[in-house]
């Protein structure tokens, strides 16, 4: 102890410098530990990222203009204004749903009976939404009498049937490979697919919700062109699967009793409205 005191008294400046050096060492960040070097370095293959270069094929533009009145500059103005009004009402309703923290994105277009004009309304509604810069998917789910491919001049297959094949369908694979794109807007079409009405049954439609969840991530709107209630029980299933439904009624054709039954078979509070369509199809 005396020796230490004598050393401090003899050289106070040297002792102070030693303390400063020690303080600097404590404040300095520790040096990173060297990583252990393995005895044998395994060969790791370099995987180059593969870009998805798939582009949905476009439909014939002239065929689309015959089908979609809103895409035709020479269409009757009454059709254009009616579908614009329907689009506006639908977008306002979507905003109201979002205020209640509910998602209104998937809409099924149904009708009480055949020939009420569901496909005409579904196609033109989808097109009117698409020309307003929304990403829209139009799907033919008319399992009783599919006809969207004929109206659009699109290949009948592949389509929804192929997307639903297998235990989980193409939900986690490549469902977008069965899409077709309408020229001039962000409208994508999926036909019913191979086999037509005989290829899809009720069991297959039970797989549709998982596929719809993928569509929600890619599209602003998904319009389902469904069958008539009088033709198939799948209409009722679609009304359950979709966020909400539009019922198409053709004046002078749809019976009041059929309209009542269709409304009763639709989930309560899930009917967005009734569309009066004077045109068949």
N, C-alpha and C positions, 0 to 999 in steps of 0.2 A: 504494500500500500504506500509506504514511504517512497519507494523507488518510483512509483507512478507519479506521485505528487511532485517529486523532484524533477521528473521528466517534463511534466506539464509546466512547472515553474521555469525550467531551463529553456524550453522552446514553446512558448504559448502560440506563436504564429503557426508553427508546424502542426500543432494539435488542432487548432481551429480549421486549418485547411483539410485535415483528415475528416473532420465532421462534415464539412461542406461536400467533400467527395462522396461520403457515405449517403448524404441526403440526396445527391444527384442520382445515385444508383437506385435508391428506393423509389424516386419519382419516375424514373425512366420505365417505359413499358417493357414487359418481359419479352425476351426474344422467342419467336415461335419455335416450338419443338420440331426437330427434324422428323419428317415422316419416315417410318420404317420402310426399308427397301425390300420387297419380297424376293425370295430366292429365284422364283421363276415368274416372269411377267407373261400372263396369258395373252394370246392374240385375240383382240377385240375387233370383230369385223366392222367396218365403217358402212353405215346404212345411209344412203343418199335419200333425202326426202322426195317423195313422189307427189307431184302436183296433180290435183284433180282437174283434168282438162276437159271434162264432160260438159257439153253444151246441149241443152234440150233442143231437139229439132223443131223448126218453125212449121206452122201449118200453112196451107195454101192461102195466100192473102185474099184472093178473090172469093174463095169459099167462106172465109170469115166475114167478109163484108156483106155477104148475103144472109148470114146467120145473125150477126150482131148489128142491129139497127143503129146503135149508138156509134158504131165505127164507120157507118156509111154516111158520107156528107149529103147524100140525096134522100135520106130517110125522112119519113113524115115527122114534122116537128112535134106533134102530139106525143109520139112515142119517146122522142128524145127528152122532152120536158118531164114526162111521167117517170121515166127511169132516173132522171136527175133528182126529182123530188123524193123518190124512194131511196136513192143513195144518201141524200141529205138526212132523211129521217133515221136511217140506219146508223149513220155516223153520230148523230146526236144521241141516239139510244146507247151506242157504245160508250160515249163519254159519260152518260148518266150511270151506266153500270160500273165504269172505272171509279167514279166517285164513291160508290158503295163497295169498292175493292172486289169487284167481280169482273171476270173476263168475258167479254162478248166478242168472239172472233169466229166461231164455227156456227154457221147458220144452215139449217136444212130447209129446202124448198119442197113442200109437200102439197097434196091436194086430196080432196075427198074421193074423187073418181078419175078414171082415165080420160084423157082428152081435154083436161082443164087448162093445159098450157104451162105446165111446170117447167119444162126444159126451156121454153121461150123466155120465161121470166128469169129463171136461174142464170141462163147464159147472158142475157142483156144486163142483169143486175151485176154480175161478175165483171162484165166488160166496162160498165159505167164506173165501178169502183177502181178498176185498173187504169183507166185513162186519167184518173185523178192522182196518179203517181203512187197508188197503193200496190203492194205485192199481193196478188190474188191467185188462189188456187181453186179451180172449178173441177169437181169430181163427179163422175157419173156413177151414182149408187142406185140407179133405177134397176133393181134386180128383176123386176117383172117384165119390163120392156125397154131395154137400153137402146138409146138412139143418138146419143151425143156425138158419137164418132161419125155417123152418117151426116148429121147436120154440119159438122165441121170439116168434113172431107179428110178426117184423120184415120190412121190405121186403127182397127178395132183392138188390136193387141200389139204389144203387151199393155197391161193396165192395172187396175185395182186388184183383179183376180191374182195376178202374179205377185203383186206387192204383199198380199195376205197369205201367200203360200208358205208352208213350213210351220214349225212350232211358233216362231215369232215373226214370220213374214220377213219383209225387207226393212222392218223398222230400224234395225241397226246396221243395215247393209247399204243398199243402193236404190232406195225407192224412187229417187229422182231420175233414174234412167228410164222410167216409163212415162215421163212427162212430155208434153208438147207445148211449145210457146206460140202464142198468137202474135203476129207481127204488129209492131207499132205501139205496144203497151206491155205492162208487166203482168200479163195474164197467162197463167199456166193451166193446162188441161190434162186431166187423167181420165182416160176412158175406162169402161168396165173391165175390158180385157178378154182373154180367150174364153170361149164357151158361152159367153153372153149370160142370159138369165139362168141357164142350167148349171153354171160353174160356181155360183156363190149361194150358200144357204145361210140360215140363221147362225149356225156355229161359226162360220167364217166372219160374220159381222161382229162377233164378240171380240175379235182381234183388232177391230178398227180403232178403239180408243187409244191403244198404245201407239198406233201410227199417227193419230191426230196430235198427240203430244209432241211429236217431231215437227209436224206441220206448224204448230203454234210458234215454234222457234224461227221459222223461215218466212211466214206469210202474215200479212196484216189481216187478211180475211180468207176464210175457207168456206166456199159455197158448195153444199152437197145437194145434187139433183137427185131426189129420191123418188120412190114409186108412189102410187096412189094408195090410200088406205083400203079402198075396195079391192085392190089387186093383190096386195101382199102385206103380211104382218111386219115386214121389214120397215114399213113406214113408221110404225109405232116404236120400233127399236131405234131408228134414226132420231126420232123426236126425243128419245132419252139420251142418246149419245151426244147430240149437238147441244151447244149452249142455249139455243133458242130456235124457233121455227117460224117460217112464213107459210101461210095457207093460201093457195091459189084457187080462186073460184071463178068459174066462167058463167056469166049471166045467161040464162036461157038454156043452160046445159046441166049445171050442178044442181042436184036436188037439195032442198032444205034439210031433209032428214039425214042425208049423207054428210052435209056440212056439220050438223049437230054431232053426229057420231065421231067424225074426225076430230072435232074440237074436244070432245069428251075423252078421247084416247090419247090426247097430247098432255104432257105433264102440266099441272096447274102453274100458271104464271110464266110459262115458257113459250107462249104464242106472242110473237112480236106484233103481228097484225094480219089482216086479210087483204090480199091483192086481188082486185077485180080485173080479170083479163078477158077482153072480148075476143081474143084470138085463140084458136085451138093450136095444139102442138106441144 
